[in-house]
Amino acid sequence: MKILIIGGTGETGQWFTRFYKDHGWEVTVWGANARRDIALELGVYFADDPDEEIPLSDAVMISVPINLTEQVIAQVAPKMKKGSLLMDITSVKTGPVSVMQQYAPKGVELLGTHPMFGPTIPDLHGQTVILVPVDGRCEHWTPIIRSLYEDAGAHIEVTTAIEHDRMMAVVQGLTHFAYISIGSAMAQLDFDVSKSRSFMSPVYAIMVDFTGRILAQNPYLYAMIQMNPEVETVHSVYMKVCKDISDTVKSGDIAGFADIMRRAAIHFGDTEAALGRSDKLINAGIAEFEELIRSIGCERGLRHQYSGVTHIGIIKQVTPRTVIIERSGREIELKIENIRLLHSDELIDWKTKNLDHHQRDVSALIAQAAVPEIIQDIISHMEGIVCVEIIDIYDGYSKSRVSVTYRVTIQGDMDAGKVHRDVNDLLVGIGCTIR
């Protein structure tokens, strides 16, 4: 099937371009920035004239900023062919779905979608995608798109445009509003956030990190999310609740404050489960710190969360706030809150991709009945081995023996001579003769 992604050169558009391409769709993209280089890098077509491409496409996805979505839908929808699918991926649904119904010709199917994740995730496993099929106008395409996403590991939630916007007014609108207001209050107070980390509890640490996470995002995107028509009511209730709680505190009414908290807990409903989930989150941080302590004197990998740089070296010192790692006689001090400790397989993967490796050819005589590929697999699992290729097999050496040459790629930071000797020892140990 053929899909045109309007806005396919943006970050979210690129994610879906890769997704659909990887699942066998023929993908064409268009973007107002005319980034044909991005299309080339993604291995898809760039639509020089989207108006020509629209009626040729089985599906058209609108992946543009929220404030432009309705305008783009109004331009695109009338040009679509009968039996095709028009879908958007914005976080507001009432307006876009209404414009789809207004401008799309009869026979064009309409599906609002909202992927509840950002373009940094590697795949759909465990992610939620909300589908808003237009009643009576998406019987054919809804099962296709749903199956596509579910087969890729996503959880699908089907709802209406109105229910979606009401849910998102709290799930996104209230949540973002609260975190942004916390960050803004800290700015108004001229509060030293960095210094406060020396005083923080686990809950405060999580709150500060989530506040920082929101503030690090595109402010225009988050402004558009607040334009959800259902958000105004949520804001009004939130501001009133904040004032009521503040007035209760000002009056010194301890019982009144406790009553507000109890009533909220009753409505919340699963506070014990929430406590367990938050404990799991807190304990994950504690477990990583303990793993850092155990790693003193060992080689580990630390990935800086903001710069994306991976530091490989010996852990020299760990304090509650910092870790010192040594590489080639140089020590680097990193803040613990800014780094993630790589697992052993992630460390090996980083070394495989980033180091300059050594290659050694090893020739051995093996038994005529032996399988060279099995020996290849055994060598490939040795420490320090990146990969093993069979580059030559010669069976005219003798009636009982076959000569096999293996090209062994050795990890760049390993002692190539020692690993080579270890491979020879292994081959001799299983009855081979080194040539």
Secondary structure as the mmCIF struct_conf table of DSSP 4:
data_model
#
loop_
_struct_conf.conf_type_id
_struct_conf.id
_struct_conf.beg_label_comp_id
_struct_conf.beg_label_asym_id
_struct_conf.beg_label_seq_id
_struct_conf.end_label_comp_id
_struct_conf.end_label_asym_id
_struct_conf.end_label_seq_id
STRN STRN1 LYS A 2 ILE A 6
TURN_TY1_P TURN_TY1_P1 GLY A 7 THR A 9
BEND BEND1 GLY A 10 GLY A 10
HELX_RH_AL_P HELX_RH_AL_P1 GLU A 11 ASP A 22
TURN_TY1_P TURN_TY1_P2 HIS A 23 GLY A 24
STRN STRN2 GLU A 26 TRP A 30
TURN_TY1_P TURN_TY1_P3 ALA A 32 ASN A 33
HELX_RH_AL_P HELX_RH_AL_P2 ARG A 36 LEU A 42
TURN_TY1_P TURN_TY1_P4 GLY A 43 GLY A 43
STRN STRN3 TYR A 45 PHE A 46
BEND BEND2 ASP A 48 ASP A 48
HELX_RH_AL_P HELX_RH_AL_P3 PRO A 50 GLU A 53
HELX_RH_3T_P HELX_RH_3T_P1 ILE A 54 LEU A 56
BEND BEND3 ASP A 58 ASP A 58
STRN STRN4 ALA A 59 ILE A 62
BEND BEND4 VAL A 64 VAL A 64
HELX_RH_AL_P HELX_RH_AL_P4 ILE A 66 VAL A 76
HELX_RH_3T_P HELX_RH_3T_P2 ALA A 77 LYS A 79
HELX_LH_PP_P HELX_LH_PP_P1 MET A 80 LYS A 81
TURN_TY1_P TURN_TY1_P5 LYS A 82 GLY A 83
STRN STRN5 LEU A 85 ASP A 88
BEND BEND5 SER A 91 SER A 91
HELX_RH_AL_P HELX_RH_AL_P5 THR A 94 TYR A 103
BEND BEND6 ALA A 104 ALA A 104
HELX_LH_PP_P HELX_LH_PP_P2 PRO A 105 PRO A 105
TURN_TY1_P TURN_TY1_P6 LYS A 106 GLY A 107
STRN STRN6 GLU A 109 PRO A 115
BEND BEND7 MET A 116 PHE A 117
TURN_TY1_P TURN_TY1_P7 PRO A 119 THR A 120
BEND BEND8 PRO A 122 ASP A 123
TURN_TY1_P TURN_TY1_P8 HIS A 125 GLY A 126
STRN STRN7 THR A 128 PRO A 133
HELX_LH_PP_P HELX_LH_PP_P3 VAL A 134 VAL A 134
TURN_TY1_P TURN_TY1_P9 ASP A 135 GLY A 136
BEND BEND9 ARG A 137 ARG A 137
TURN_TY1_P TURN_TY1_P10 GLU A 139 HIS A 140
HELX_RH_AL_P HELX_RH_AL_P6 TRP A 141 ASP A 151
TURN_TY1_P TURN_TY1_P11 ALA A 152 GLY A 153
STRN STRN8 HIS A 155 VAL A 158
HELX_RH_AL_P HELX_RH_AL_P7 ALA A 161 MET A 168
HELX_RH_PI_P HELX_RH_PI_P1 ALA A 169 LEU A 174
HELX_RH_AL_P HELX_RH_AL_P8 THR A 175 GLN A 188
TURN_TY1_P TURN_TY1_P12 LEU A 189 ASP A 190
HELX_RH_AL_P HELX_RH_AL_P9 VAL A 193 SER A 196
TURN_TY1_P TURN_TY1_P13 ARG A 197 SER A 198
BEND BEND10 PHE A 199 PHE A 199
HELX_RH_AL_P HELX_RH_AL_P10 PRO A 202 LEU A 215
TURN_TY1_P TURN_TY1_P14 ALA A 216 ALA A 216
BEND BEND11 GLN A 217 GLN A 217
HELX_RH_AL_P HELX_RH_AL_P11 PRO A 219 ILE A 225
TURN_TY1_P TURN_TY1_P15 GLN A 226 MET A 227
TURN_TY1_P TURN_TY1_P16 PRO A 229 GLU A 230
HELX_RH_AL_P HELX_RH_AL_P12 VAL A 231 LYS A 250
TURN_TY1_P TURN_TY1_P17 SER A 251 GLY A 252
HELX_RH_AL_P HELX_RH_AL_P13 ILE A 254 PHE A 268
HELX_RH_AL_P HELX_RH_AL_P14 THR A 271 ARG A 294
TURN_TY1_P TURN_TY1_P18 SER A 295 SER A 295
STRN STRN9 ILE A 296 ILE A 296
TURN_TY1_P TURN_TY1_P19 GLY A 297 GLY A 297
BEND BEND12 CYS A 298 CYS A 298
STRN STRN10 GLU A 299 HIS A 304
TURN_TY1_P TURN_TY1_P20 GLN A 305 SER A 307
HELX_LH_PP_P HELX_LH_PP_P4 VAL A 309 VAL A 309
STRN STRN11 THR A 310 VAL A 318
BEND BEND13 PRO A 320 ARG A 321
STRN STRN12 THR A 322 ARG A 327
TURN_TY1_P TURN_TY1_P21 SER A 328 GLY A 329
STRN STRN13 ARG A 330 LYS A 335
HELX_RH_3T_P HELX_RH_3T_P3 ILE A 336 ASN A 338
STRN STRN14 ILE A 339 LEU A 341
HELX_LH_PP_P HELX_LH_PP_P5 LEU A 342 HIS A 343
HELX_RH_AL_P HELX_RH_AL_P15 SER A 344 ASN A 354
BEND BEND14 LEU A 355 LEU A 355
HELX_LH_PP_P HELX_LH_PP_P6 ASP A 356 HIS A 357
STRN STRN15 HIS A 358 ALA A 367
TURN_TY1_P TURN_TY1_P22 GLN A 368 ALA A 369
BEND BEND15 ALA A 370 ALA A 370
HELX_RH_AL_P HELX_RH_AL_P16 PRO A 372 SER A 380
TURN_TY1_P TURN_TY1_P23 HIS A 381 HIS A 381
BEND BEND16 MET A 382 MET A 382
TURN_TY1_P TURN_TY1_P24 GLU A 383 GLY A 384
STRN STRN16 ILE A 385 TYR A 394
BEND BEND17 TYR A 397 TYR A 397
BEND BEND18 LYS A 399 SER A 400
STRN STRN17 ARG A 401 ILE A 410
TURN_TY1_P TURN_TY1_P25 GLY A 412 ASP A 413
BEND BEND19 MET A 414 MET A 414
HELX_RH_AL_P HELX_RH_AL_P17 ALA A 416 GLY A 429
TURN_TY1_P TURN_TY1_P26 ILE A 430 GLY A 431
STRN STRN18 THR A 433 ILE A 434
#
